[in-house]
């Protein structure tokens, strides 16, 4: 049976894959619109005796709007694929590091170093900092709590 972490990771990856599929469908739809809408506007231009300037402006505006939609969808999909690749890279480096005997905080990158820096900063700011590493939790109110019962 998979651990809770693996289940959540698999659900996340499945959701990201579904989002990618939706982005592919949106791209296809936008490309179809890029062909169909200007063709319809041009057809209306030739069938009616309206102002050619208005139809030209509508045609250009529709092209810009559809191009903007395509750019946004592709950028979202790029970020999504980048996130998936990074998570898969991290997942692959953790077992390799575990086999090499490296601690999980040291795996990967900046996160482990940042956590160590935060831990050290907290220790330095504590009132009873004497330059030694914290060895564990010490309950200083033990005498007070034992006397009350």
C-alpha positions as CSV (number, residue, x, y, z in Angstrom):
1,X,0.0,0.0,0.0
2,X,1.3,3.5,-0.9
3,X,2.0,6.0,1.8
4,X,-0.1,9.1,2.1
5,X,2.7,11.1,0.5
6,X,2.8,8.9,-2.6
7,X,-1.0,9.0,-2.9
8,X,-1.1,12.8,-2.7
9,X,1.9,13.0,-5.2
10,X,0.1,10.7,-7.6
11,X,-3.1,12.7,-7.3
12,X,-1.2,15.9,-7.9
13,X,0.6,14.4,-11.0
14,X,-2.7,13.2,-12.3
15,X,-4.3,16.7,-11.9
16,X,-1.3,18.3,-13.6
17,X,-1.6,15.8,-16.5
18,X,-5.3,16.7,-16.8
19,X,-4.5,20.4,-16.8
20,X,-2.0,19.8,-19.6
21,X,-4.6,17.9,-21.6
22,X,-7.1,20.8,-21.2
23,X,-4.4,23.3,-22.3
24,X,-3.8,21.2,-25.4
25,X,-7.6,21.3,-26.2
26,X,-7.6,25.0,-25.6
27,X,-4.7,25.5,-28.0
28,X,-6.5,23.5,-30.7
29,X,-9.7,25.4,-30.2
30,X,-7.8,28.8,-30.4
31,X,-6.1,27.7,-33.5
32,X,-9.4,26.7,-35.1
33,X,-10.8,30.1,-34.1
34,X,-7.8,31.8,-35.6
35,X,-8.8,30.3,-38.9
36,X,-12.6,30.4,-38.7
37,X,-13.4,33.8,-37.2
38,X,-11.4,35.9,-39.7
39,X,-12.8,33.8,-42.5
40,X,-16.4,34.5,-41.2
41,X,-15.6,38.3,-40.9
42,X,-14.2,38.4,-44.4
43,X,-17.2,36.5,-45.7
44,X,-19.5,39.0,-44.0
45,X,-17.5,41.8,-45.5
46,X,-18.1,40.6,-49.1
47,X,-21.7,39.6,-48.5
48,X,-22.8,42.9,-47.0
49,X,-22.4,46.4,-48.3
50,X,-21.2,47.7,-44.9
51,X,-18.2,49.7,-44.1
52,X,-15.0,47.9,-45.0
53,X,-13.1,49.8,-42.2
54,X,-15.3,48.3,-39.5
55,X,-14.8,44.7,-40.8
56,X,-11.1,45.3,-41.1
57,X,-10.9,46.5,-37.5
58,X,-13.0,43.6,-36.3
59,X,-10.7,41.2,-38.2
60,X,-7.5,42.7,-36.8
61,X,-9.0,42.8,-33.3
62,X,-10.1,39.2,-33.4
63,X,-6.6,38.2,-34.6
64,X,-5.0,40.0,-31.6
65,X,-7.4,38.6,-29.1
66,X,-7.0,35.0,-30.3
67,X,-3.2,35.5,-30.4
68,X,-3.3,36.8,-26.8
69,X,-5.3,33.8,-25.7
70,X,-2.8,31.4,-27.4
71,X,0.1,33.1,-25.7
72,X,-1.6,32.9,-22.2
73,X,-2.5,29.2,-22.7
74,X,1.0,28.3,-23.9
75,X,2.7,30.2,-21.1
76,X,0.5,28.4,-18.5
77,X,1.3,25.1,-20.1
78,X,5.0,25.9,-20.2
79,X,5.0,26.7,-16.5
80,X,3.0,23.5,-15.8
81,X,5.5,21.4,-17.7
82,X,8.4,23.1,-16.0
83,X,6.8,22.4,-12.6
84,X,6.2,18.7,-13.5
85,X,9.8,18.3,-14.8
86,X,11.2,19.9,-11.6
87,X,9.1,17.7,-9.3
88,X,10.1,14.5,-11.2
89,X,13.7,15.5,-11.1
90,X,13.5,16.1,-7.3
91,X,11.7,12.7,-6.8
92,X,14.5,11.0,-8.8
93,X,17.3,12.6,-6.8
94,X,15.9,11.7,-3.4
95,X,16.3,7.9,-3.8
96,X,19.7,8.4,-5.3
97,X,20.8,10.6,-2.4
98,X,19.3,8.1,0.1
99,X,21.3,5.3,-1.4
100,X,24.4,7.5,-1.1
101,X,23.7,8.2,2.6
102,X,22.9,11.9,2.2
103,X,20.4,13.4,4.5
104,X,17.1,14.6,3.0
105,X,17.8,18.2,4.0
106,X,20.9,18.2,1.9
107,X,19.2,16.8,-1.2
108,X,18.3,19.0,-4.0
109,X,19.2,22.5,-3.5
110,X,18.7,25.6,-1.6
111,X,15.8,24.4,0.5
112,X,18.0,22.4,2.9
113,X,20.5,25.2,3.2
114,X,17.7,27.7,3.8
115,X,16.2,25.5,6.5
116,X,19.6,25.2,8.2
117,X,20.1,29.0,8.1
118,X,16.7,29.6,9.6
119,X,17.4,27.0,12.4
120,X,20.7,28.6,13.1
121,X,19.2,32.1,13.2
122,X,16.5,31.0,15.7
123,X,19.1,29.4,17.9
124,X,21.3,32.5,17.9
125,X,18.3,34.7,18.9
126,X,17.2,32.5,21.7
127,X,17.9,34.0,25.2
128,X,19.7,30.9,26.5
129,X,22.0,30.6,23.4
130,X,25.5,29.6,24.6
131,X,27.0,28.7,21.3
132,X,26.2,25.0,21.6
133,X,23.8,23.0,19.4
134,X,20.4,22.3,20.8
135,X,20.4,18.8,22.1
136,X,16.7,18.3,22.7
137,X,13.6,19.5,24.5
138,X,14.0,20.3,28.2
139,X,10.9,20.7,30.3
140,X,11.9,23.4,32.9
141,X,8.6,23.5,34.7
142,X,8.8,19.9,35.9
143,X,9.1,20.7,39.5
144,X,6.1,23.0,39.5
145,X,3.8,20.6,37.7
146,X,4.8,17.7,40.0
147,X,4.0,19.7,43.1
148,X,0.4,20.5,42.1
149,X,-1.1,17.0,42.0
